[in-house]
């Protein structure tokens, strides 16, 4: 069996027509690629938690109605905690807005605030002065 004795001392071949590839480009050949594009985003979306909507009892609804009328009469700035449905999965989240209540529409059962779009009364969890 013959070894590499005949070629071991030969100089390294350098092409006369093709320039040497830069080290950064050579390293990029071996970097990982995303075979499953969008997979990480799908995992993150699945792992993202949403809250369920809290249904108020009759006495809590009466208290909310009383506070809504008081906010309308006084024109005071209030903190309204409301449910915001998630656009891509079931459930949602709760957010608190600081605003003045401008009007209540009994036909659509929605509240108009000074700095937000109409909010359905069924999405309001709390009104705090």
MOWOPE-V123695 format. One record per residue. RES is the residue in three letters. SS is DSSP state (@ for helix, = for strand, . for the rest). NEAR is the number of other C-alpha atoms within 10 Angstrom. D_CENTER is the distance of its C-alpha to the mean C-alpha in whole Angstrom. Layout:
BEGIN
res=RES ss=SS near=NEAR d_center=D_CENTER
res=RES ss=SS near=NEAR d_center=D_CENTER
END
This chain:
BEGIN
res=UNK ss=. near=2 d_center=66
res=UNK ss=. near=5 d_center=65
res=UNK ss=. near=7 d_center=63
res=UNK ss=. near=7 d_center=61
res=UNK ss=. near=8 d_center=64
res=UNK ss=. near=8 d_center=65
res=UNK ss=. near=8 d_center=62
res=UNK ss=. near=9 d_center=60
res=UNK ss=. near=8 d_center=62
res=UNK ss=. near=8 d_center=61
res=UNK ss=. near=7 d_center=59
res=UNK ss=. near=7 d_center=55
res=UNK ss=. near=6 d_center=55
res=UNK ss=. near=9 d_center=53
res=UNK ss=. near=8 d_center=53
res=UNK ss=. near=7 d_center=55
res=UNK ss=. near=6 d_center=53
res=UNK ss=. near=7 d_center=49
res=UNK ss=. near=8 d_center=48
res=UNK ss=. near=10 d_center=46
res=UNK ss=. near=9 d_center=42
res=UNK ss=. near=8 d_center=41
res=UNK ss=@ near=8 d_center=39
res=UNK ss=@ near=8 d_center=36
res=UNK ss=@ near=9 d_center=36
res=UNK ss=@ near=11 d_center=38
res=UNK ss=@ near=10 d_center=35
res=UNK ss=@ near=10 d_center=32
res=UNK ss=. near=9 d_center=34
res=UNK ss=. near=8 d_center=34
res=UNK ss=. near=7 d_center=30
res=UNK ss=. near=7 d_center=27
res=UNK ss=. near=9 d_center=26
res=UNK ss=. near=8 d_center=23
res=UNK ss=. near=7 d_center=25
res=UNK ss=. near=7 d_center=22
res=UNK ss=. near=9 d_center=19
res=UNK ss=. near=9 d_center=16
res=UNK ss=@ near=11 d_center=17
res=UNK ss=@ near=11 d_center=14
res=UNK ss=@ near=10 d_center=11
res=UNK ss=@ near=11 d_center=13
res=UNK ss=@ near=10 d_center=13
res=UNK ss=@ near=10 d_center=10
res=UNK ss=@ near=12 d_center=8
res=UNK ss=@ near=10 d_center=12
res=UNK ss=@ near=9 d_center=11
res=UNK ss=. near=9 d_center=8
res=UNK ss=. near=13 d_center=10
res=UNK ss=. near=14 d_center=10
res=UNK ss== near=14 d_center=13
res=UNK ss=. near=13 d_center=16
res=UNK ss=. near=18 d_center=18
res=UNK ss=. near=12 d_center=21
res=UNK ss=. near=12 d_center=24
res=UNK ss=. near=14 d_center=26
res=UNK ss=. near=8 d_center=30
res=UNK ss=@ near=9 d_center=33
res=UNK ss=@ near=9 d_center=34
res=UNK ss=@ near=13 d_center=30
res=UNK ss=@ near=17 d_center=30
res=UNK ss=@ near=12 d_center=33
res=UNK ss=@ near=12 d_center=32
res=UNK ss=@ near=19 d_center=29
res=UNK ss=@ near=15 d_center=32
res=UNK ss=@ near=12 d_center=34
res=UNK ss=@ near=17 d_center=31
res=UNK ss=@ near=21 d_center=30
res=UNK ss=@ near=14 d_center=34
res=UNK ss=@ near=14 d_center=35
res=UNK ss=@ near=20 d_center=32
res=UNK ss=@ near=15 d_center=33
res=UNK ss=@ near=12 d_center=37
res=UNK ss=@ near=10 d_center=36
res=UNK ss=. near=13 d_center=33
res=UNK ss=. near=14 d_center=32
res=UNK ss== near=16 d_center=28
res=UNK ss== near=20 d_center=26
res=UNK ss== near=17 d_center=23
res=UNK ss== near=21 d_center=21
res=UNK ss== near=17 d_center=19
res=UNK ss== near=21 d_center=17
res=UNK ss== near=22 d_center=15
res=UNK ss== near=16 d_center=12
res=UNK ss== near=17 d_center=12
res=UNK ss=. near=12 d_center=9
res=UNK ss=. near=8 d_center=10
res=UNK ss=. near=8 d_center=10
res=UNK ss=. near=12 d_center=11
res=UNK ss=. near=12 d_center=14
res=UNK ss=. near=15 d_center=13
res=UNK ss== near=17 d_center=11
res=UNK ss== near=14 d_center=11
res=UNK ss== near=18 d_center=13
res=UNK ss== near=13 d_center=14
res=UNK ss== near=16 d_center=17
res=UNK ss== near=15 d_center=18
res=UNK ss== near=17 d_center=22
res=UNK ss== near=17 d_center=24
res=UNK ss== near=20 d_center=27
res=UNK ss== near=25 d_center=28
res=UNK ss== near=15 d_center=30
res=UNK ss== near=17 d_center=30
res=UNK ss== near=19 d_center=30
res=UNK ss== near=12 d_center=31
res=UNK ss=. near=9 d_center=33
res=UNK ss=. near=6 d_center=33
res=UNK ss=. near=11 d_center=29
res=UNK ss=. near=12 d_center=28
res=UNK ss== near=18 d_center=26
res=UNK ss== near=19 d_center=26
res=UNK ss== near=18 d_center=25
res=UNK ss== near=20 d_center=24
res=UNK ss=. near=13 d_center=25
res=UNK ss=. near=12 d_center=22
res=UNK ss=. near=13 d_center=20
res=UNK ss=. near=10 d_center=20
res=UNK ss=. near=16 d_center=22
res=UNK ss== near=18 d_center=21
res=UNK ss== near=16 d_center=22
res=UNK ss=@ near=20 d_center=24
res=UNK ss=@ near=15 d_center=23
res=UNK ss=@ near=17 d_center=20
res=UNK ss== near=23 d_center=21
res=UNK ss== near=20 d_center=22
res=UNK ss== near=19 d_center=24
res=UNK ss== near=20 d_center=25
res=UNK ss== near=14 d_center=27
res=UNK ss=. near=11 d_center=29
END
